[in-house]
Amino acid sequence: MAAQERREDLRAYRRNLGRSILLGLEFLVAADIIKTVAVTPTFTSVGVLAIIVLIRTFLSWSLQLEIEGRWPWQKEEEEDPAATAS
């Protein structure tokens, strides 16, 4: 029983850590967008911003896949009521 509880605690910790990292990535993307808009935007700075946003978006999707076991655009699997009743 204790091993099962430890596994559940570890899963919860990993989920919370992953969500914290995702939130941090969102703040970093927002900061880069604000920085690019606040400073005189050039084609170079907008291009760098686009690359940074693409990389961070890929990282966010990868983390979400690791945390939830599905891609962001996939629906959550609904539990079968008949399976949980037995």
Buried (B, 14 or more C-beta within 10 A) or exposed (E): EEEEEEEEEEEEEEEEEBBEBBEEBEEEBEEBEEEBEEEEEEEEBEEEBEEBBEEBEEEBBEBBBEBBEEEEEEEEEEEEEEEEEE
